[in-house]
Amino acid sequence: MTNRKIKGHYLFEAGLLAWLPGHIWRSKPLWRFGVYTAAVLAISTIAVGSVLGFSYYQRAQNVNLADVSSFGASGVVLDQGGKVIGSLNPDGRFLLGKGEVPETFKMALLAAEDSRFYQHNGFDPQGIARAMVANVKEGGISQGGSTITQQLARNSADIGGRTLDRKLVELFLSFRIEEAFSKEEILTHYANRVYFGSGYHGLGAAANGYFGKDAADLSLGEAAALAGLIRSPNRLSPFNNRDASIECKNRVVARMLDEGYITPEMANLAVQEELKLPVARSKRGRPLYLISAVRREVVKDLGFEGVQGLIIQTSLDLELQRKAESMLSRKIEKLERSEGIEFPHQTLTEYQEGEMSDPDFLQGAAVIIENKTGRVITSVGSRDHLSSHYDRVSLMKRPAGFAFAPFVYAAAFDSEKSSPLASLYDVPIDNRHVMMGGQSGILGEWSSENEQNQYLGRIPASYGLLSGKNAATARIGFDTGLKEVKMKALLTGIESKLRDYPSTFLGASEVSLRELAQAYTIFPNMGKRPATVGLVDRITDENGNVLYDRELESGRLVSAVKENTASIIGETLKQRTNMKASPEAAAILADLKGEVAGMGGTSYNSEDNWYIGSNAKYTWGVWLGFDDAKPIYDKAFSRDTAMPIWADLGSLLDTGERLPFSGRCNNVYVCLESGKAGHKGCLAAGHQICPVPVVGDYRIRKYCGADTVRDTVEQEIPQARPVSLTRAQPIRKPRGVVKSKIAPVVGGDSYGVLRGGDFGKKQKTHENIQ
């Protein structure tokens, strides 16, 4: 190679800098130094870029191209009897073969995602530039720059890494895909793999799920709607937002017209075409919230890396699951049509008939758990699983209302900060100390049972739980301590983070239905709960090898509360269920052969209604409410909404057995007027008498002095129980001088509750009844 000398400097004529004009080198040394520096930087940049590019190229080479065209063996989900519930990975795909992707969808897809698909080799700089211009004009993301091939690469391989890293690997992988597959094969693999929202993977599943037809039968408008929602499948799903889906469809049709794929006449017909969603949508397979719950448990809780090829036997009873789904839906529909209430919201029927575009109807959930094992027998995560795949049993957390109260009393009794017979003052309380639904005024005596605002003065502690008294429950919570209450809740299985505010005493903290039901198992289990609660019983591979067996862990119970505490509170819940049931629920419970015990909960402003309870074998719970947390209707109490559904489920679970704590407790009857042992004379004098369950031979040493009758309490009072707890209780000033524990209120009597009771100096809120 010939060299040339320029003032002592030699350059190779074929070298990198040989193109530079000679006058540059005849300039000053400083200028030559700058050129040299720039050249070195350029060479270094090219070298580094080459090394990095090669590393991304190598990562793309390591991807198995067979993953592009295959989907792996689906995991199979079975119920406890071996009946097929559904499949895992992929969820309900209807695979299309080569040549089966309809032309209408191809045109719509190319118009929406990649109009130069047949001109590029997997990467399209012109498409990126076009998307940038379109997005600037729209003021948002209306088009993407990734080609269909790049999207297929992204959906086919788990590339991982940061966004830039992933994009570069996708780029090199898309080149490989273009070399390995024809354009038609790429379109087919893409159509089978892409997600269309609402749980539908692949064009075949989406066509069947959204429109009740095969992919080959899609109209031009339907094809445009499906192609358009790929960009944001959940937001643009016709089930979730029909108006947005129609607008998206029309944009795709306009793009098809601009690209010359269709005529103006075809475009006009497609724009005018209405998206008709079938009222009875495709019900192939079981609810996706249920399948997703199984997948989460297998991968997250049990530690499996994937679900391909697994045979997963669950604890679910498919027949009972279907009955529970039907029962929940039927009962809520009846509630929506009830003539006795003003229901101002969208109904499921209105949504299904297309009168409202977005699903905003009253939702519900239910769960059934075996007491001893923690096996989930039924899990209904949605009232209508075809319009919503959200699992409201495990994932949704809402305020439990008074359904949380048993754990406040359990903490008080276990810590001996109180006892069932301790005197508890039911008098007004300043809401600044509780902050329930506000920060001023008087704490309202609303709860799942109390529409009327009443204060009873001095009552036995257990009666605060039995009668659903907010102020009394808040007081026993204050005396026990928030830390003690939160620790007790954690021991029972409530792992959600509870608020560090006194409103937690009244159920203001958000919990899930599943963990609340698990916590209630401590009562029929005499203070213990299952170590784990789950859906999966057994997992085997395709060859029958056992990979997991729940029997190795079943039967392990964890102590949460003392046995006597569980018995006392369990007996209180049993009495409450029998005495506080709505007429509808009472009629159902009257036909049960076995015993049940439960508690309702109504969150502030009637936004959530709960009912949780047990029999000797099962614990089950029901929740009703709206996803966006608004009042169900004015004065919606759980006894009228959730309890009848809970009772109906109980009729399916009736074991005919007594609860384990039955027979361990004795009722001690207390006169609410005097706080002493009650008797016939109390009733004759118009006093109220309440039963207090205790364990052991408890006696109150002093009797009420209403008259001279001194008969044995246990023999004389039982007939009075229904009267004492169901008739209206008068609002009266507490006997003696009863002062509030906290300061006078600020902000007024917003609940209209100051019709009895005194305010004044601080004093203790408990004393032993003598």
N, C-alpha and C positions, 0 to 999 in steps of 0.2 A: 504494500500500500504506500503511495507516494506522500511524502511530507512536504509542507510548505512553511517557510520561516517568515513570521511577521514580527519584526523588532524583537527578536530573541525568543519568541513564543512559537511553539510547534502545535499544530492541530492536525488531526487526521481528517482528510477530506471527506471520508465517509462517516466521521464522528458526529456526535449529537449536535455540536455547535458549528459545523461547517457551513450552515446556511446563513450565518450572520454576515452582514455587509462588512467589507474591509475597513471602511472609515471608522467603524466603532472601535476597532483595535488600534487605530492611529490616534484615538482620543486619550484623555488623561487617565492615569492609573486608577483613580477612584471609580471612574465609570466601568473600567474593566473589572474591578473587584466586585461591583454590584452585579454584573452579568454572571461572573463566576458563581457568586452566592446563589443567584436565582437558578442557575443551572443545577447546582448541587441539590437545592431544595426540590426542584422538579424531579430529579432522578430519585431522590430519597422517597418522595411521595409515591412515585410509580412503584418503587420497590416494595414499600410497606403495603400499598394497596394490592399489589400482586400476591403478597404473602397472605393478607387477610382474605382476599378473594378466593384463594386456593383453599383456605380453611373452611369457608362457607360451602365451597364446591364439594369438599370432602364430606361434610355433614349431609349434604343433599344426596351424595352417592351412597351413603349408608342407609338411606330409607329404602325399605323393601317396596318396590312398585306393585307387588301383589296386593298391598293394603289399599291401593286406589280402587281396585275392582272388586275386592271381597270385603265382607263385613264381619267375618269371624262367626263362630257358633254362638247363637243366642243363649243367654242364661235363661233357665226355665223356673218359674215361681209356682209352687204347688201349695194347696191348703193342707191342713193337718191330715186329711183323708186321702191325699194324692190327687185331688182334682186340680186341673190346670187353671191358674189365676191369670197368668199372662207371661210375657217374655221380657227379658232384660237385654238391652243393647243388641240390636236396635229396638226401639219402641214401636211396634206395630207397623213395620215397613211393608209396602206392597211393591216389590222389586219389579222394575221394568227391564225388558230385554232390549238388545240392540234393534233399533228401528221402531221401538214402541213409544218413544217420546213424541207426542203429537206436534204437528207443524205449528199450530197456533201458539203453543207454549214456547217452542223454539224461537219464533219471531218475537214474542213478548220478552223472553229472556235476553235475547241479543239487544233489543232496544233498551231494556232497563239496565243491563249490566255490561255489555261488551259488544258494541255494534261492529267492531273490526275483528271479531273472533276468527273469521276465515282468512284474514290477511296477516296476522301476527304469528310469532312463534312462541307465544307464552308471555311475552312482555310487550306492552304497547305504550311508548312515550306519548304518542298523539292522544291516546285515551286519557292519560294522566292530565295532559294540558287541557283537554276538553272538559274534564270533570272539574278542574280548578276554576275555569271560567264559569261553568254552570253553577257551581257552589257560591261563587262571589255574587252572581246575579240573583240567586235565590236567598242569599243571606244565611245559608246553612248548608248542611250536608244533604244534597239532593242526588248526587251521583258519586260513585266511588271510582278510584283509578285502577283497582286490581282487576285483572282479566279473569274470565271464567276459569282458565287453567290455574292461575294463582290461587283462586278461592278453593278449587278442588285440592290443590296441594296442601292448603291450610287445613281443610276438613279431613284429609286422609291420614295425616301424620301428626303425631304429637311432637312438634318441633321444640316448643318451649323457648325459654330465653327472653331477653328484652325485646321490645317492639322492633327496633332496627335490626337486631340479629335475626329475629324470626322472619322479617321481610326479605332479607338477603338470602336466607336458606330457601324460603318459598320461591324466590326468583330462580335460583339454580334448579330446584326441584321441578318447577314448571317447565324448564327446558327439557328435562328428562322425560316428563309426561308427554310433551309434544312429540318427542322422538319415538316413544314407545306405543302411543295410541293414536288412532285416527281421530279426526275432529268429531265424527259421529259417536265414537266410543267415549270421548271426553264428555260430550253433552249427556250421554246416557248415565255415566258414572256420577256426574254432577247432579242430575235430576234425582237419582236414587239416594244421594247422600245429604243434600242440603236440607236445612231445618226451615220449616214453614210456620213455626209458632204453634201454640195450643197443643204441644206435645206431638206434632206430626213431623216425622222425619221422612223425607222423600216425597216426590210428586204424587205417587200412587196413594199414599196415606192421606196427603193433604186434600186431594180431589175427593176421596171417599169421605173424609171427616168433615170438610167444610160444605161440600155440595152434594154428598150422597151419590156420587157417580164415579165411574172409572175415569182415568186420565184421558183416555181416547175420546171421551164424550164431553170434554170441557168446551164451553163456548169461548168465543174470542174475549169477551169481557171477563169471564172467570179466569182464563189463562193470564190475562193482563193483571188481574188482582193478585194472583198467586206469585207472578214474577215480581211484582212491585213490592210485596211485603218482605222479600228476602233481605232487604236492607235493614229492616227493623221488625223482625217477625212477631214479637210479643205486642209491641205498640200498635202495629198495623193489622193485627189479626181481626177478621170480621166479627169474631165472637167478642172481642174486647172493645173494639171501636169501629163500628160499621161506617160511620161518616168518614173517618180517616182512611179506611180501606177503599171506599168509593173514590175519594179524591186521588188516592195513589193509583188506582186503576185508570182513571182518566188521564193522569200524567203519562203513564206507560203507553196508553193508546195514542196520545199525541206524539210521543217519540216514535212509535211504529209508523205513524203517518209521515213524519219528517224523514224517516229513513227509507220510505218508499215500499215498506213491507205490505201495506194495506191501502185501499182506496179511501177517498173521503166518505163515500157511502158506508163502507164497512166501519169506519171510525165513528160516524154518527150513530149507527146502530149499537156499537159497543158502549159508547158513552151513555146512551139512553137505557141500556140494559140494567135491570135491577139484579142485585146479588141476592138470590133467594136461598137463604139458609134453611134447611129442613127443620121443622119443629122437633121431630124425633131424629136427632142426629145419630151418626154412626155409633153403635155401642159395641163394636168389636173389641174384645179384650176388657179387662177390668179397669177401674179408675186409675189414671196415671199417678194421682197422688199416692195411691197405695203401692204401686210399682216403685215409685221414687223413694218411698219410705223404706222399702225392702233394700233397694240399692244403697241408700245412705247407711243403713245398719251393717250391710255386708262390707262395704268399703271403709266407712269411717269408724264404726264401733268395733268390728271384728278384724279389721286390718288387712282385708284382701285387696290386692292391687287392682283387680278387675273382676268382672262378672262373666266374661265369655266362657261358655261351655259348662258353667256351673248348674247343678240341679239343686234348687233351694226349697226345702220343705219348711213351710211356716206354721205357726200356731193358729192361723186364721181358720175359722169355720165358714166356708164359702156360703153355705145355705143361710146361716145366721147373719152373715155380712149383708146378703141381699135383702133379708127381712128388715134389718136395721136401716139400711139405705132407704127402702121404701117407706118404712114407718116414719123416719125423720122428715122426708119430703112431704108425705101426706099430712102430717100433723102441722107443719109450718104453713102449708097451703091452707089448711083449715083456719089457722090463726089469722092469716091475711084476709080471709073472707068473713071473719067473725063479725056479727052484727052488734056485738056489745062493746066494740072498741072503735076508735077512729084511727085507721091505719093510713097515714099520709104518704107512704113510700111506694116505689115501684114494686110490682109483684113479679114472680118468676114467669107467670103466664104472659104478662105484658111484654116482658123481655123476649120470650120465645116467639111471640107473635109479631115481633118487630116494631112494637109501639115505642120502644126505647132502644137506643143504639148501644149503650154501655151497660154491662151487668152491674146493677146496684140494688139487688133485691136482698131480703133478709136471709142470712146464711145460718148454717148450723153444723154441729159436729158431735160425734159420739164415740166413746171408746169403752170396751169391756176387757177387764184384766182378771186373770185367775189370782186369787188371794195368795196362795201358797207359793206359786211358781213364778209369778210375774209374766206369764205368757199372755200376749195380747190376742184375744179371741176375735175381736171385731174392732175395726178402726174406720170410721166414716169421717173423712176429712172435708167433705163438701156436701152441700145439699144437692147440687147438680154438678156432677163431675164432668159433664160435657162442656160446660161453660167456664169451669174453673178447675185447675189442677193443683191448687194450693192446698197443702196439708194443714188444716186448722187444728188437728189433734196434737201434732208435735211441734210445728214451726211457729204457729201463731201464739202470741202471749198477750193476755188481756187482764185487767183488774178482776180479781175473784170475788170482790164484795164480801158479804158475811160468810161465804163458803170457806174463807180463810180463818174465821174466828176459832174453830176447834183447836187450832194449833197455838193460839194465844192462851187459851185456858189450859191446854196441856202443858205449856211452859210454866204457867203459874202454879199448877198443882204439883208438877214434878219438882220444881225448885222450892216448894213449900212457901212461896210468897203469898199463896192463898190456898183455900180449900173449898170443896163444894158447899160447906155450910158456913163459910165466912160471910160476914155481912158486907155487902157491896152497895154503895149509894148510887142510885139511878136518879140523878138530878142534872140540870142543864150544865153544859160545859162550853167554855169559850173556844170557838173554832180556831182562834189564833194558835192554840196549842196542838191542834190536830191537823188543820189545813186540809180538810176534806172537801174538795170542790171549790175552795176559796180560802181566803185568809182573814175573814172577819165574820162577825155575827155569831149566832149560836149554832153548835153542831146539830144538824137535823136528825130527828129520830126516824129517818127513813131506813128501811132495810127490806129484805125479801118478804117480810110479813107485815111490817108496820106502816100502813098508809096514814094512820092517825098519829099525831105527835103526842105521846103520853110519857109521863114520868111517874114512877111508882115509889120513889124515895128509897128506903132501905129494903134490899132484897137479898136472898142467898146468892152466892156467886154463881152457882150452876144455873140459877133461874135467868141470869143475864144471857147465857148461851141458849137456853131452852126457848126464851121468848124473843130472841134476836134484838137485844138492846144495844144500840150503838154507844151511848154515853157510858153505860156501865162497862161495856167491853173495852172502850178506850181507857177507862180508869184502871181496870185490872191489868191492861197492857203497860200503863205508866208504872204501876207498882212492881210489875215483874221486870221491866226493862227491855228496851228494844233489842239489845244484844242477845239477851236470853231467848227472846221470841225468834229472832232470825236463826240462831243456832239450832233451836228445836225444829224449825221448818226445814233446815238443811238435813237434819238427821232423818226426817220423814221422807226425804227424796226430792224436796223442792230445791233444785239447784239454780234456778233463775236468781239473778241479783235483786234482792229486795231493797226498797228505798230506805234511806237512813232518816226517815221522817215518821212521826207517830201515826200518820195516815195508814201506814202499813198494818197497824192493829185492826183496821176496818177493811182490809183487803184492797188497798189502793195500788199495791205493787202488782206488776204484770207477771203472770205465770201461764204455763201451758196446760191444756186440758189433761194431757197424758201424765204430767208430773203431779198434778193435783189429785188425779185418780189414784196414782201410785201411793201418794201420801195417805189417802183415806184407808188403804189396806191395813194400817196399823191398828184399826179398831177391831175388825173381825180376826186379826192375827194376834190379838192380845198384846199389843205394844210393839210388834215387829213388822217389818216390811220385806218384800223380796229384794235380794241384793241387786238384781238387774230386772228391768222390764224390757221386753223386746218381742219382735215378730218372728225371728228366725229360730227354728228348732234344729235343723240339720242341713249340712251342705255336703254334697258329694260331687266328684268330677264325672266326666263322661264314662269313665271306666268303673264307676261304682265305689271308688275309694273315698272313705269318709274323711272329710277335711275339717268338719266342725260338728259337734254334737252337744246340744244344750243340756241333755240329761246329766252330763258330767258336772253341770253347775246348778241345776234346778234343785229346789228345796232348801237352798241356803238363804236364811233369813237374817236380817240385821236389826238389832235392838234400837228402837227409836224413843219410846216412852215407857214409863213403868206400867206393869200389868194392871195395877189398880186404877191408874189414871185412864188407861185405854178402856177399861170396863166401865168406869163412871161416865166418861164422855160418850162412849158407844151407847150406853143405856139412855143417856140424855138425847142423843140423836134418834134413837128408836122411838122415844116418846114424842119427840118433835115431829117426826114423819107421820105418826099416827094422828096427832092432834092438830097439826097445822096444814094438812093437805087440802088442796082445792077440791070442790065437789067432784070434778072429773077424775082427778088423781085418786081421791078417796074411794070412788067406786071401783077402780081398777085394783087398788091395794087390798080392798076387802075380799077379793077373790083369790088372793095368794094364800097358799098353804104354809109357806115358810115366813120367817121374820125378815124385815128389812130395816135399815137405819140410814138416814141421810140428812143432808143439809143443803139448803138453797143459798144462792148468792145473787144479789142485784147490785151492780156497780153504780157509782154516782151517776145521776141523771138518767137512769134506766137504759144505759148503753149496752150492758152485758147481762144476760140471765144465765145462771148456772144451776145445775143440781147434780150432786155427787152423793153416792151412797153404796151400801153393800148388802149382800145376804151372806149366808154361811160359806159360799164357795167363790163368789165373784164380787168385784167392785166395778161399778160403771158410772160414767158421767156424761152429761149433756151440756152443750153450750149453744146459745143463740145470740145473734147480734149482727151488726153490719161491719164490713171490712173497713169502712172509713169512720167507725166509731161515732155513731149518732144515736139519739134515743130511739128505742124500738117503737114505742108509742108512749103516750102520757101515762105514767104510773104503771109501767109494765113490770110486774113482779114475777119472780121465778116460779112461785107456786102455781101461777096461772099459765105459764108458757113452757118452761123447761121441765117442771115436775111431772106433768101428764105424760110427756115423752119418756122420761126416766121410768115412770111407773109402767108404761107399756113395754119397755125393754125388760123390766123386771118380770113381767108375765111370761116372757120367753125364757127366763133364767131361773124360774121358781124351782128351788130344790126341795121344798117342803120341810126344811130343817130350821131349828132354832139357831139364833146367833150364839157364838161361843160364850159371850159374856152374860147371856141371859141366865138368871138364877144365881149369879154371883153378887148381884146388887140388891140392896133393900131400899125401899123408898122411905125417907123420913119426910113427914109433911110439916110444912112451916106456914104459920099465919103471917101474911105480908103486913098486916096491921101492927102486930106487936113484935114480930121477929122471933117469936117463941113457938113451941110445938103447937100445931093446930089440932082442932078436934071439932066435934059436931056443933059445939056452942059458937065457934067462930063463924060457921056458915049461918047459923041462926041470927047472928048479929050482923050479917052482911059483909063479913070479912072475906078476903080472898085467901085461898090456901093453895100452895104449890108443892109438888113432889120434888124431893131432892135425892137422886140416886147416890148411895154410899156403899162402900164395901166393908163388911164387918158389922158388929152389933153396936151401931151408933145410936145414942139416945140424946135428946135435948133435955137438959135437966129441968128447965122451967116451961110451964105450959101457959098458953094465953089465958088471961083472966076474964074472958068474955062472959062466962058463967061458971057454974060449979061442976060441969060435966068433966070427968077425968077418965074416960074410957081409953083403952089402948089405941094409940093412933093408927097402927097398921091395920087394925081390924075394923075401924070405924070410917076411915077417910076415903078408901079407894073409890067408892061410888061417886065421890065429889070431883074426881079428876077432870072429866070432860067439861063440867060446868065451870070449874075454876080457870080453865085455860081457853075456853072458847067464847065465853060471854065478854061483853065490853068491860074493860077495867076502868073504873073511875079515875079521873085525874085528881089527885089529892096532895095536900101538903104532907111531907114526911112527918112521922110521929117524932116529937121532940125537936130539938134544935139541930138541924142538919145544915151545915155550911158547905159551900162549894170549895173544892180544893184549889181552884184557880181564881184569877182576878175577874172583876166584872167585865162584861163584854164591850167591845168596841165595834161599831158598824151596824148595830141594830139587830132586831130579832127577825132575820130574813126568812126563817123557816116557820115563824108563827108558833113557837113552842113554849114560850114563857107564860104558861097558864097555871103553873104550880111550881113549888120549890122556892128556895131562898138562895140569896147570894151573900157572901160575907167573908169571914176569916178562913184561913187555911186550916184544915184538919185532916186527919187520916181518913182514908176511904174504906178501910176494912176494920172489922173487929169481930171477935169470936162471938157467935150467938150462944148465950148462956141459957 
